[in-house]
Amino acid sequence: MRASLRFIFLSRRPQRLRAGWRILLQTAFDLGTYVCLHFVFFRNISSSSQQAFVFNQLILLASTTLSIFVARRSLDRRSFDSLGLHINTWMLWDLVFGFGLAGLLIVGIYGFELQAGWLTFKGYTWQHIPLDTILSETFAGFLVLGICPSWQEELTHRGYWLQNIKEGLNLALGIALTSIFFAVSHLRNPHATTLSTLIIFIAGLWLVYAWLSTRQLWLPLGLHAGWNFFEGIVFGFPVSGYQSFHLIEQTVSGPTWITGGAFGPEAGLVGLVAIALGVLCVFAWSRWRTYWDQQTQISSP
């Protein structure tokens, strides 16, 4: 009986809880931390206010980071940065490349829909809103739509969950399961459809590829944050069903299966094409990284 229980709960080498139990405990700790922080900070805040939305994103960020940090150190018995958070020469370059690439892909979507007659440009926000408001709203949007969700989702899906499933079972199953979880987590968003869920699943595979090609989370973090920021804050598209403050005012009226409609480009064919182009660009970037590292090693004394 004892041997059976040890087999169910513990792995042999190294001797620790099996991956599934570690993920379950991390998730429970994450939810518990979120509930506690929510209770402390939301007692005097209206749930419908913008302040509540910002605080909620920050609380999600804190609970996810804390739970994964503790689980990685205590349950996995490994360092937090071993998830792919090493601070090295490529960290900044991966972040900048990912963020910039996502911006270029959104520019392409905007330009295509404009030329196709499916998007109507209506003006710029700064034509009727004070500059200080624009700056504060843009920064807040960068934080709550760019940094917070990308860090939370990448650290969870491409970080802790994927890498533990990979070690406990295998890489293919880890990729499939975490990409499915990533897609399903967006099902409750406004205007979600079967097509949007499928394309977000494919986007999850793209982000996995960005991690695999660098073995770091910085590139998928840059891609994810850049996509959300340029899509919502700059060009005024919905971000997975949610509207936000934006610098460019426009309306989309084309076929929903192409443009994504009220959910955003990631629910339409334009998003799928952008992801395909993004995969090619990540491939080229990973080849360049490898070439540069080889040249650096050759030139080193």
C-alpha positions as CSV (number, residue, x, y, z in Angstrom):
1,M,0.0,0.0,0.0
2,R,2.8,2.4,1.0
3,A,4.7,1.6,-2.2
4,S,1.6,2.2,-4.3
5,L,1.0,5.6,-2.7
6,R,4.7,6.5,-3.2
7,F,4.3,5.6,-6.9
8,I,1.2,7.7,-7.3
9,F,2.6,10.8,-5.6
10,L,6.4,10.7,-5.9
11,S,8.8,10.3,-8.8
12,R,12.0,8.3,-8.3
13,R,14.7,10.5,-9.8
14,P,14.7,13.1,-8.5
15,Q,12.5,12.1,-5.6
16,R,9.7,14.7,-5.5
17,L,6.0,15.1,-6.2
18,R,5.0,14.1,-9.7
19,A,4.5,16.9,-12.2
20,G,0.7,16.7,-12.1
21,W,0.6,17.1,-8.3
22,R,3.1,20.0,-8.5
23,I,1.0,21.8,-11.1
24,L,-2.2,21.2,-9.1
25,L,-0.6,22.6,-5.9
26,Q,0.8,25.6,-7.7
27,T,-2.6,26.3,-9.2
28,A,-4.3,26.0,-5.8
29,F,-1.8,28.3,-4.3
30,D,-2.3,30.8,-7.1
31,L,-6.0,30.8,-6.7
32,G,-5.8,31.1,-2.9
33,T,-3.3,34.0,-3.1
34,Y,-5.5,35.8,-5.6
35,V,-8.6,35.4,-3.4
36,C,-6.7,36.7,-0.4
37,L,-5.3,39.7,-2.2
38,H,-8.6,40.4,-3.9
39,F,-10.3,40.5,-0.5
40,V,-7.7,42.9,1.0
41,F,-7.5,45.4,-1.9
42,F,-11.1,45.3,-3.3
43,R,-13.1,46.1,-0.2
44,N,-13.5,49.8,-1.0
45,I,-13.3,49.7,-4.8
46,S,-16.2,49.4,-7.1
47,S,-15.9,46.3,-9.2
48,S,-17.0,48.2,-12.3
49,S,-14.4,50.9,-12.1
50,Q,-11.3,51.2,-14.2
51,Q,-9.3,51.2,-11.0
52,A,-10.7,47.8,-10.1
53,F,-9.6,46.5,-13.5
54,V,-6.0,47.7,-13.0
55,F,-5.8,46.4,-9.5
56,N,-7.2,43.0,-10.7
57,Q,-4.5,42.7,-13.3
58,L,-1.8,43.6,-10.8
59,I,-3.2,41.0,-8.3
60,L,-3.2,38.4,-11.0
61,L,0.4,39.2,-11.8
62,A,1.4,39.0,-8.1
63,S,-0.4,35.8,-7.4
64,T,0.9,34.0,-10.5
65,T,4.5,35.1,-9.9
66,L,4.5,34.3,-6.2
67,S,2.8,30.8,-6.7
68,I,5.2,29.8,-9.5
69,F,8.3,31.1,-7.6
70,V,7.4,29.2,-4.5
71,A,6.4,26.0,-6.4
72,R,9.6,26.1,-8.6
73,R,11.8,26.5,-5.5
74,S,9.9,24.2,-3.1
75,L,8.2,21.6,-5.2
76,D,10.4,21.4,-8.3
77,R,13.6,22.1,-6.3
78,R,14.9,24.2,-9.1
79,S,15.7,27.9,-9.6
80,F,13.0,30.3,-10.8
81,D,15.1,31.5,-13.7
82,S,15.5,27.9,-15.0
83,L,12.0,28.3,-16.5
84,G,13.6,30.5,-19.2
85,L,14.2,33.7,-17.3
86,H,17.9,33.9,-17.5
87,I,19.2,37.5,-17.6
88,N,21.8,37.4,-20.4
89,T,22.9,39.2,-23.6
90,W,19.9,38.0,-25.6
91,M,17.2,38.9,-23.0
92,L,16.7,42.5,-24.2
93,W,17.1,41.6,-27.9
94,D,14.5,38.9,-27.7
95,L,12.0,41.2,-25.9
96,V,12.6,44.0,-28.4
97,F,12.4,41.8,-31.4
98,G,9.2,40.1,-30.2
99,F,7.6,43.3,-29.3
100,G,8.5,45.0,-32.6
101,L,7.6,42.0,-34.7
102,A,4.1,41.9,-33.1
103,G,3.8,45.6,-33.9
104,L,4.7,45.0,-37.5
105,L,2.1,42.2,-37.8
106,I,-0.6,44.4,-36.4
107,V,0.4,47.2,-38.8
108,G,0.0,44.7,-41.6
109,I,-3.5,43.7,-40.5
110,Y,-4.5,47.3,-40.2
111,G,-3.2,48.2,-43.6
112,F,-4.8,45.1,-45.3
113,E,-8.2,45.8,-43.8
114,L,-8.0,49.5,-44.7
115,Q,-7.1,48.7,-48.3
116,A,-9.8,46.1,-48.5
117,G,-12.4,48.6,-47.4
118,W,-13.2,46.7,-44.3
119,L,-11.8,49.3,-41.9
120,T,-12.8,52.9,-41.6
121,F,-10.3,55.4,-40.1
122,K,-12.1,58.0,-37.9
123,G,-9.3,60.0,-36.4
124,Y,-6.8,60.2,-33.6
125,T,-7.6,60.2,-29.9
126,W,-5.3,63.2,-29.2
127,Q,-7.6,65.4,-31.4
128,H,-10.1,65.6,-28.5
129,I,-8.3,64.3,-25.3
130,P,-5.6,66.2,-23.4
131,L,-2.0,65.0,-23.8
132,D,-1.6,64.1,-20.1
133,T,-4.6,61.9,-20.2
134,I,-3.3,60.2,-23.3
135,L,0.1,59.5,-21.7
136,S,-1.4,58.1,-18.5
137,E,-3.9,56.0,-20.3
138,T,-1.3,54.7,-22.8
139,F,1.0,53.7,-19.9
140,A,-1.8,52.1,-18.0
141,G,-2.8,50.2,-21.1
142,F,0.8,49.0,-21.7
143,L,0.8,47.7,-18.1
144,V,-2.6,46.1,-17.8
145,L,-3.0,44.8,-21.5
146,G,0.6,44.3,-22.4
147,I,2.9,43.5,-19.4
148,C,0.5,41.9,-16.9
149,P,-1.4,39.3,-19.0
150,S,1.6,38.4,-21.1
151,W,3.8,37.8,-18.0
152,Q,1.0,35.9,-16.3
153,E,0.1,33.7,-19.2
154,E,3.6,33.0,-20.5
155,L,5.0,32.2,-17.1
156,T,2.1,29.8,-16.5
157,H,1.5,28.2,-19.9
158,R,4.9,28.2,-21.6
159,G,6.7,28.4,-18.3
160,Y,5.6,26.3,-15.3
161,W,2.9,24.1,-16.8
162,L,4.6,23.2,-20.2
163,Q,8.0,22.5,-18.7
164,N,6.7,20.4,-15.9
165,I,4.5,18.3,-18.2
166,K,7.5,17.9,-20.5
167,E,9.6,16.5,-17.7
168,G,6.8,14.4,-16.2
169,L,5.4,13.0,-19.5
170,N,6.7,14.3,-22.8
171,L,7.1,17.5,-24.8
172,A,4.4,16.8,-27.4
173,L,1.7,16.3,-24.7
174,G,2.9,19.3,-22.9
175,I,2.6,21.5,-26.0
176,A,-0.8,20.1,-26.8
177,L,-2.3,20.4,-23.3
178,T,-1.0,23.9,-22.5
179,S,-2.0,25.2,-25.9
180,I,-5.5,23.8,-25.3
181,F,-5.7,25.4,-21.8
182,F,-4.5,28.7,-23.3
183,A,-7.3,28.6,-25.9
184,V,-10.0,27.5,-23.5
185,S,-9.1,30.2,-21.0
186,H,-10.3,32.7,-23.6
187,L,-13.7,31.0,-24.2
188,R,-15.5,33.2,-21.7
189,N,-14.2,36.4,-23.3
190,P,-16.9,38.5,-25.0
191,H,-17.7,37.5,-28.6
192,A,-15.6,34.3,-28.4
193,T,-16.3,31.8,-31.1
194,T,-15.1,28.3,-32.2
195,L,-12.9,30.0,-34.8
196,S,-11.4,32.4,-32.2
197,T,-10.6,29.4,-29.9
198,L,-9.0,27.5,-32.7
199,I,-6.8,30.4,-33.8
200,I,-5.8,31.2,-30.2
201,F,-4.8,27.5,-29.9
202,I,-2.5,28.0,-33.0
203,A,-1.2,31.3,-31.4
204,G,-0.3,29.2,-28.4
205,L,1.7,26.9,-30.7
206,W,3.5,29.9,-32.1
207,L,4.4,31.1,-28.6
208,V,5.6,27.6,-27.7
209,Y,7.8,27.7,-30.9
210,A,9.3,31.0,-29.8
211,W,10.2,29.4,-26.4
212,L,11.6,26.2,-28.1
213,S,13.7,28.2,-30.5
214,T,15.4,30.2,-27.7
215,R,14.8,28.1,-24.6
216,Q,13.9,31.4,-23.0
217,L,10.6,33.0,-22.2
218,W,11.7,36.5,-23.3
219,L,10.8,36.1,-26.9
220,P,7.2,34.8,-26.3
221,L,6.8,37.5,-23.7
222,G,7.8,40.2,-26.2
223,L,5.5,38.8,-28.8
224,H,2.5,38.5,-26.5
225,A,2.9,41.9,-24.9
226,G,3.5,43.6,-28.3
227,W,0.5,42.0,-29.9
228,N,-1.9,43.1,-27.1
229,F,-0.4,46.6,-26.9
230,F,-0.4,47.4,-30.6
231,E,-3.6,45.7,-31.3
232,G,-5.6,47.4,-28.6
233,I,-3.9,50.5,-27.3
234,V,-2.4,51.7,-30.6
235,F,-4.6,50.6,-33.4
236,G,-7.9,50.3,-31.6
237,F,-8.8,46.7,-32.3
238,P,-10.6,44.6,-29.6
239,V,-8.1,42.5,-27.6
240,S,-9.6,39.1,-27.4
241,G,-13.1,40.6,-27.1
242,Y,-12.2,43.5,-24.8
243,Q,-12.2,47.2,-25.9
244,S,-9.7,49.5,-24.3
245,F,-8.4,53.1,-24.6
246,H,-6.7,53.5,-28.0
247,L,-4.8,56.1,-30.0
248,I,-6.4,55.4,-33.4
249,E,-10.1,55.5,-33.8
250,Q,-11.6,53.1,-36.4
251,T,-14.4,50.7,-37.1
252,V,-14.2,47.3,-38.7
253,S,-17.1,46.2,-40.9
254,G,-15.7,43.3,-43.1
255,P,-16.5,39.6,-42.9
256,T,-16.1,38.4,-39.3
257,W,-14.4,35.2,-40.4
258,I,-11.7,37.3,-42.0
259,T,-11.4,40.3,-39.7
260,G,-12.3,38.7,-36.4
261,G,-15.1,41.2,-35.8
262,A,-15.8,42.2,-32.2
263,F,-13.3,39.7,-30.8
264,G,-10.3,41.1,-32.6
265,P,-8.0,40.0,-35.4
266,E,-7.0,36.8,-33.6
267,A,-10.5,35.5,-34.3
268,G,-10.2,35.8,-38.1
269,L,-8.2,34.8,-41.1
270,V,-6.1,37.9,-40.9
271,G,-4.9,36.8,-37.5
272,L,-4.1,33.3,-38.8
273,V,-2.0,34.7,-41.6
274,A,-0.2,37.1,-39.2
275,I,0.7,34.1,-37.0
276,A,2.0,32.2,-40.0
277,L,4.2,35.1,-40.9
278,G,5.3,35.4,-37.3
279,V,6.4,31.8,-37.2
280,L,8.6,32.4,-40.2
281,C,10.1,35.5,-38.6
282,V,10.8,33.6,-35.3
283,F,12.5,30.9,-37.4
284,A,14.7,33.5,-39.1
285,W,15.5,35.1,-35.7
286,S,16.5,31.8,-34.1
287,R,18.8,31.1,-37.0
288,W,20.4,34.5,-36.7
289,R,20.8,34.0,-32.9
290,T,22.6,30.7,-33.6
291,Y,24.8,32.2,-36.2
292,W,25.8,35.2,-34.0
293,D,26.6,32.9,-31.1
294,Q,28.8,30.7,-33.3
295,Q,30.6,33.8,-34.6
296,T,31.1,35.1,-31.1
297,Q,32.6,31.8,-30.0
298,I,34.9,31.7,-33.0
299,S,36.2,35.2,-32.4
300,S,36.6,34.6,-28.6
301,P,40.3,34.0,-27.6
